[in-house]
Amino acid sequence: MLSAPTKTLNDDVVGLIEAYLRTGNRRAVERIIDMHGKIVNHLVRRYAESSGETYDDLLQVGRVGLMKAIKGYEAGSGAKFSSYAYAMIDGELKHHLRDTALVKKPRWARSLYSKVFEATERLTAELGRPPRNDELAREVNVTPEGIVELMKLLSDTSVVSLDGTEGEEDVDVSAIRSYHYETFSLPIEDRIQLEKALESLSELQQKVIYLFFYKDLCQTEIGRRLGLSQRKTSRTVASALKTLKDSEGLDTSEGVGSWGLE
């Protein structure tokens, strides 16, 4: 006489997943979370120790990963749910930490990285292969050496160095330069220096300079946008430009004259 197949833990989980997906049974989800709490806690604790992020914040991210595993698991795949859940939770934590690290990077770097990413996708579709560095450099108007340094700064961020400091000492920001100059456009190397200098300005001065340089608004338009009198706008522009001119790095920049800082 044949004995009945032994019911495994994975069978129990599959049953709970099916119950949740079929009826929205929250108790089934809570049971799955309880059964896999050790996996979530293990991964969260590991990344909390290496990243500096709080355990509680990462715990929420880990639970999001577990919920994605519950919703995406296919019983017929042959994989154990625990293995699938481990991969999903790990991936969700890594994704969160990389996004967090990216947000901490300078605005110019995030903007340039976005251009490089979009150009890479576009050229890959056009060429039928990933673009070479020189092809990518011409597309985004940054030297090939600059592309390499940008990738060091952003794309290769690791989950064990997420505070945006460790590893940046190896990045040569001075190598990130425009491939060729464009009329009415700041070269990337000058924009880097400018944005570094912007950090020394007050919040109001930063808004004024942003509208002045990046939106090409005149002082009257800036005053109207910010609710400032003409005199207040003029004084704010003048004081901000003086601060920028005196900033370390801008006083030796070849592009200072073109910014109206002289």
N, C-alpha and C positions, 0 to 999 in steps of 0.2 A: 504494500500500500504506500503510495507516494505522499510525503508530508507536504503541507502547504509551504509556499515560499516564505522565508523569514522577512518580516517587514523591517526595512532599514530606516535610519534617521532621515535620510534624503527623501524617502517615501512620505514620511510625516510632514516634512517641509513642503513638498510638492502639493500635498493635500491642503495645507494651510494657504499656500499661494493661490491655488485654484479657488478656494473658498473666498478669499479676499477679492480676487479678480471677478468672480462671478456675482458676489453679493455685496462687496464693499465691507465685509466683516472686519471691523477694526480690532477685535480681539485676536483674530487670526494674525494680523500684522504685529500686534504687541507680543504675541507668542514667538513669532519669527525673530523679532528684535531681541527678545530675552535669550533665545537659543543661540544667537550669534553675537551676543554682547562682548564676549572675549575677543573675537576677531576685531570688532570696532575699537575696543579699548586698547588692544595691542598696537594697532596702526596709529591711532590718535596719539598715544603716549610716545611712540617713536618719533613722529613728526613734530610734536610739541617740544620735545627735548632738543631737536636739531634746528628748529626754525625760529624759536622764540615766540611763536604764537601761543595764545592761551589754550589750555586743555579744553575748556568749555566751548570756546569758539570752534575749535577743530572737531569737537564731538558732534556739534550740529552738522558740520560738513560731512563727517563720517556717516551719520544717519541718513543724510540725503543720498549718499552713495549706496547705502543698503536698500533704501526705498527704490532706487533706480534698478538695483539688482532684482528686487522682488517683481517689479513691473516688466523687466526685460528678459527674465529667465525662461528658457525653453526646455521643458522636461525631456523632450525627445533628442536633445543635443548630446546626451551621453555624459555631460560634465556634471560633477557634483555641485549642488547649489553653494555649498560652503566655499569651494574653489572659485566659482563665478563671483560670489559676493566679495571675496577677498580682493579680486582683481578690480572690481567696480569701486569698492571703497578706497582702495589704494589710488586708483586713477583719479577719483574725485578730489581726494586730498592733494595730490600733486598738481592737478589743474588749478585748484584754489590757491595754492601757495605760489605757483608761477604767476598767476594773475595778480596776486598781492605784491609780489616782487616787482612786476612790471609797472604797477601803479606808482611805486616809489621811485621809479626812474625819472630823469628830467623830461620835461614836456617835449623838448626838441627831439630827444631820443625816441620817445613813444611815437611822435608824429613821423619821424623818418623811418622808423621800423615799419609803421603801417604802410608807407609808400613802397618800401622794399618788398613787403609781403604781397601787396597787391600786384606789383610789377612781376614778381616771381610767378604768381599764378597766371597772369596774362601771357607772359612770354612762354611759359611751359605749354599753354594751350596752343599758342601760335607756332612754336618750334617743334612740338611733339617730344620735348625733352626739357629737363631743368636748364635754365640759362647759365652760361658761364659768368664768372665774376665781371669780366669786361663788358659783356652784353648788359648785365644788370646795372653796372655803373653808368653806362651811357643813358639808360632808361630813366634812372632816378637822379641823374646829375650829381653823383658822388663818386670819388675816386675808388678804384678797386680796393686799395688799401683801407679806405674808409669803411667800405662794406664789411671787410674782415673785422675791423675794430668794433663796428656796431654790433656784429653778431656776437662778439665776445661779451659785450656789455649787456645785451638783451636776450638774444635767442638761446644762448647757452646757460642761462640762469639755472643753477642747481637747487634742489630742495634742501640742501644742507648749508647753503649760504644765501639766505633770503633777506638779509637786512640791507642789501644794496651797497655794502661797503667792501666786504671781503671779495677779492678777485678783481675789483675795479682798478686797483693799483697796476694791474698788468695791461690795462687798456690804454692805448695811446690816442687820446681824444684829438690831439693835434693832427693826426693823420686823416681825420674825417673832414675832408675838404671838397669843394665843388669840382666836378669834372671839367666844367667850363662855366664862364660867367654869363648870366642872363640879364638883359636889360630890365630895370625896375624890379629886381628881385635880390634880396640879400643873399650872398653866398652862405652856404651852410656853416662854414667856420666862423663867419661874423655873427650869424644868428646864435650859435652856441655861446659866444662871448656875450652877446646882448642878453640872452636869457639868464645867464649866470649873474649878470649885473642887475637884472630886474629883481633878483631876490633881495637886493639892498634897498629897494623902494618901498614906500608905504602902500597900503592896499589901494588908496585913491590914485596914487602916482602910477601904479601898475595898470589900473584900468585906463587911465589917460594914455599911457604909452601904447597899450594894446590897441586902442582905437586909432591912435595916431599912426602907428607903423603898420599894423596888420589889417586894419579896416580902411586906411587911407582917408580918415575923416578930418576935416578942417577943425580949427579950435571952436568955431561957432557951433558946428554939428556936435562936437564932443560935449560942449557945455549943455546943449539942449538934451542930449542923450542922458547925461548924468545929473541934470537939474542944477547946474552950476552957473553962476554969473560969468560974464565974459572976462572980468578981471580975475576972478578965482581960477577960471580955466587957464588963462594966460600964465598966471603965477605958478600953477601946478605943473604945466608943461615945462616952463622954464626951470623950475627947481628939479624936476625929474631928469631933464636933459643934462643939467649941471652935475647931478649925482652920477648919471651914467658916464658922462665924459671923464669924471674923476675916478671911476671904478678901475681897479686893477685889471689889466688885460685889454680894456678898451682904449686906453691912452696910447697904446702902441699898435692898435689895429689899423691896417691899411685902409679899411672901409669906413673909418670914423667920419671922414669928410662927407661921404655920400649919405650919412644918416642925419646930417644937420647938427652934429654934436660939436663942431668946431666954432 
